[in-house]
Amino acid sequence: MKNSRYLAQLVLLFVFFPEPGGSQALTLEAQPGSIAVAPSYSEVQTRVILKNTTSNAITKPSLSFLSNDGLQVELGEPSSKLARPGQIIVWPVKIKNIGAARIPGSILFDATYHTSKADQHSFTALSLTPIDASQKPVEASLEGNFDAVSEQRPGSGYLVVTNNLDVPVDITVNPFVPENVFQKPSVPSTFKVRARSMAKTAIELKAAKRITPGTYPVLLELTAEWNWGNHKEQRLLVVSKQASAGVFFESELLKALGVPSFLVLPGCLVLFTMQLFITLGFAGLKNESRLPQLTVNTPGFWVLAITFSGLFAFAYYFCTGNNYLIRYGLDDLRNVWLSSILIGAILVLVIGWVTNTRRRELVPTSHDSPVSMLKKIARNGLSILLTEVRFKFNNLDLHGFVIERIDDGQQLVWIAPAIITNWGTSQEALDAQEQFQDDVNARKSPLKLAEELEKAAEKGYAQVQWDTQASIPNPFHLKIDAITEYRQPGVIVN
């Protein structure tokens, strides 16, 4: 700009202070007087016109120039050596080496000519300005969605490069991704973008085999190179995109199970498996009324699940050498899933095997006979005087006897109908009936009464069965919420 001001001052000097005897009646101008250029231009053309507005002819025209902005100017031959009044002389002008010059810049043209009096001068200036000074020569962006990227489900997008120059641009791509999270993106290392055009190239992003799930930046460093004039230009660009890394099918699985994190999945799977086997009635465990009710919204469930998950993580690291608390992948998800289910099944097997004998002796079942039920009542420390309850079942009002103790928080309880006996008419049967009735009245142990009934049934003295009138036909595992009335204790044996 300093040079431009210098040229403008020089023009004013010649306009207002002409040489002695000179005249400024002639006009000199450049058409166009201002040219917008880009550094990639090889050359531009203009013309300088000298117009004779005097009443005398001019001869010996010549044109020179001055520029301090590094512009290379090539002057053509004048259109005429003589200009009569009202005629013009035109010089074609080529401006070269624009890429090596300083833009914006200016050129001062000096036209010398001879009149009848003396040699005279006329001046004009040409300015060169940059095209789209605010526009970058090369622009780049990374387009696409890189959410939930996994090894099996890669993220896809495009690297878009816009070339605003009039020459082709060579692009070199160098990707940067976090180690142990993403594999090196699949993108061409080099490609070319034509002048004044746009190019796109596909990019594929895959997660590593084992990762720490989360959101990470993905960077692409682009080196853009192009040639103009006699020199090479280079620009460095960086485009970035946020990408979230995950494990294939993990989020869907955790959402379906209602588990907040993969880190507690082993413990949850073990408890879920055990609950499933118990619900299906495996090993008779569902007959237990006092099984802990462990649901995902109870503290006890999470105490066990988190504790087991911590022990499982230590065992898994010992067996595989991978700490899935830090990094894990689809193989780890599969291993945790299968091994946790297997452990849950084994625990149910062990618990069922260890407690099988005790349950057969103490825990009621719907298939128990009256005699068997009396023996279990005795083993549980109860007498034949039991609490009678009324309850709703299929919209029917029924009654029965509670044949086990009810603890706080218990949700199920075993209910049995009354036991009735039909005795024979032989003397032996009548004697056995009388003895049995005396023992009932004396509230003898249910075990003794069961033994008496068992002997009487073997000898054919009596028939023992459940009283199903206004009651259930056999022992029943009832939800306590279904009980509508608790009555005074009564004798279960009639």
Secondary structure, 3 states (H helix, E strand, C coil): CHHHHHHHHHHHHHHHCCCCCCCCCCEEEEECCEEEECCCCCEEEEEEEEECCCCCCEEEEEEEEECCCCCEEEECCCCCCEECCCCEEEEEEEEECHHHCCCCEEEEEEEEEECCCCEEEEEEEEEEEECCCCCCCEEEEEEEECCCECCCCCEEEEEEEEECCCCCEEEEEEEECCCCCECCCECCCEEEECCCEEEEEEEEECECCCECCEEEEEEEEEEEEEEECCEEEEEEEEEEEEEEECCCCHHHHHHHHCCCCHHHHHHHHHHHHHHHHHHCCHHHHHHCCCCCCCCCCCHHHHHHHHHHHHHHHHHHHHHHCCCCCCCECHHHHHHHHHHHHHHHHHHHHHHHHHHHHHHHHHCCCCCCCHHHHHHHHHHCCCCCEECEEEEEECCEEEEEEECCCCCCCCCEEEEECCEEEEECCCHHHHHHHHHHHHHHHCCCCHHHHHHHHHHHHHHCCEEEEECCCCECCCCEEEEHHHEEEECCCEECEC
